[in-house]
């Protein structure tokens, strides 16, 4: 009887030992797989500048260089200047800049760490980013007046630019943008979810994690958002933007969150120039834990109210709702953005 108990105990210990060995082997394989993914992603990122040369020019602004892409009549005035959203780039605006170039000079730039502006994002405030944009235009000899176009995060940068350099600004087009008071307008539950979603996105700043999730099918190899771009731009957008740099850009933006928002709230009023504010119709879907429909509706109402208030900050402000569009209006309804820019260009030229 005692021998049977001993044998049973030995068997249990043996099974436990084998189980631990299997877990150890699986863990080691996972670590090796992660390291392989990390190396593949890092090598891929290092090769990007050579594989996809910048379509515009690299402009030295002191501590680093930023990519600036201009197209359209070089003598055309006013110049349309675009600041894309967080994690976005020149390549993602191909549906817009190719059409705007037919009636105006348009210049789009890549913020540090996005598109062709290779380098480590610095975690800047909106004011610091606006100062970068101002220096970029000066050093590239792009003279005003400007029509400032901003999307999402880039909209906050362009609003700050307008507050800092009102003499340079002839008009504005804000495309579903971050506004000064939007964070405080959101329901508390939505604010918590928003913080989690930012943390989820910033987690993708780890190159190995991003690539590993693609290998396991948890992330697609390319983003459907880029499907309607012209072939060359589509390939570049997927290669340049849909990788761990996207998360790194979000992570850097979060690093000065409170300081950035405090500066934004206290910035000078916008110059009284013609402005079109474009708001989405379809609710934005956040990565992270599920959230109830009522909270989403309250958040969307707050977002819409913030855009109404933004349009009211100037005497000639207009709010347009992009029917059938989500947050990325330049993809969902590029014609709405193009027509808004055309309207402001013609209005400024007619003065």
CORWOHU-V688706 format. One record per backbone hydrogen bond with DSSP energy under -0.5 kcal/mol. CO is the residue of the C=O (numbers start at 1). NH is the residue of the N-H. If there is no record, write none. Layout:
co/nh
CO/NH
CO/NH
This chain:
co/nh
1/5
2/6
3/7
4/8
5/9
6/10
7/11
8/12
9/13
10/14
11/15
12/16
13/17
14/18
15/19
16/20
17/21
18/22
19/23
20/24
21/25
22/26
23/27
24/28
25/29
26/30
27/31
28/32
29/33
30/34
31/35
32/36
33/37
34/38
35/39
36/40
37/41
38/42
39/43
40/44
41/45
42/46
43/47
44/48
45/48
47/50
47/51
48/52
57/59
57/68
58/60
59/66
61/63
64/61
66/59
67/110
68/57
68/70
69/108
71/106
73/76
79/81
79/147
80/107
81/149
82/84
82/109
83/151
85/88
89/92
90/93
91/94
93/96
93/97
94/98
96/99
96/100
97/101
99/102
100/103
100/104
105/80
106/71
107/82
108/69
109/84
109/111
110/67
111/114
114/117
116/118
117/113
119/121
125/129
126/130
127/131
128/132
129/133
130/134
131/135
132/136
133/137
134/138
135/139
136/140
137/142
138/141
141/143
145/78
145/79
146/148
146/170
146/171
147/81
148/173
149/83
150/175
151/154
152/155
152/156
152/178
153/156
153/157
154/158
155/159
156/160
157/161
158/162
159/163
160/164
161/165
165/168
166/169
168/146
170/274
171/148
172/276
173/150
173/175
174/176
174/278
175/152
179/182
181/185
182/185
182/186
187/191
188/192
189/193
190/194
191/195
192/196
193/197
194/198
195/199
196/200
197/201
198/202
199/203
200/204
201/204
202/205
203/206
205/207
206/210
207/211
208/212
209/213
210/214
211/215
212/216
213/218
213/219
214/217
223/226
224/227
226/229
230/234
231/235
232/236
233/237
234/238
235/239
236/240
237/241
237/242
238/242
241/243
243/246
243/247
244/248
245/249
246/250
247/251
248/252
249/253
250/254
251/255
252/255
252/256
253/256
254/257
256/260
257/261
258/262
259/263
260/264
261/265
262/266
263/267
264/267
271/273
274/172
275/318
276/174
276/278
277/279
277/320
278/176
279/322
284/286
292/296
293/297
294/298
295/299
296/300
297/301
298/302
299/303
300/304
301/305
302/306
303/307
304/308
305/309
306/310
307/311
308/312
310/313
311/314
314/317
316/275
318/277
320/279
320/322
321/323
322/281
322/325
325/281
325/282
327/329
328/331
328/332
329/333
333/336
333/337
334/338
335/339
336/340
337/341
338/342
339/343
340/344
341/345
342/346
343/347
344/348
345/349
346/350
348/351
